[in-house]
Amino acid sequence: MANQNEKHSVQFLIRITPSEYVEIKKNTAMSGLTMSEYARRIITGETIVAAPPADLHILIREIKRVGSNLHQVLHKLNVLGIAHGPELVQCASEISEVLNLIYRTYRPGKGDG
């Protein structure tokens, strides 16, 4: 694996068929990587996944907003001495699980460019 500060200065030329080129181009576009970065990751054996949807950050922000609102409700109920129902606690847990799933699916280094 190359040092992060090391410059990519050596060219590596290979010949491929037109159909291989089309397939590589399609996979490169889906990954969100440049062709060079895509090739480097394939050659070094890294797993490449599709790039996250463009609106993923909006989705994450919205899920966090809902989770924050739920947390505030739970806190208020606790301060008032009203026992919060297990349903609310379960809901908060599920929101956290959804966020963790999103982060695991699109974690840095898995094709995010």
Stockholm file with secondary structure:
# STOCKHOLM 1.0

chainA/1-113         MANQNEKHSVQFLIRITPSEYVEIKKNTAMSGLTMSEYARRIITGETIVAAPPADLHILIREIKRVGSNLHQVLHKLNVLGIAHGPELVQCASEISEVLNLIYRTYRPGKGDG
#=GR chainA/1-113 SS CCCTTCCCCCCCCCCCCHHHHHHHHHHHHHHTCCHHHHHHHHHTTCCCCCCCCTTHHHHHHHHHHHHHHHHHHHHHHHHTTCCCCHHHHHHHHHHHHHHHHHHHHTCTTSSCC
#=GC SS_cons         CCCTTCCCCCCCCCCCCHHHHHHHHHHHHHHTCCHHHHHHHHHTTCCCCCCCCTTHHHHHHHHHHHHHHHHHHHHHHHHTTCCCCHHHHHHHHHHHHHHHHHHHHTCTTSSCC
//
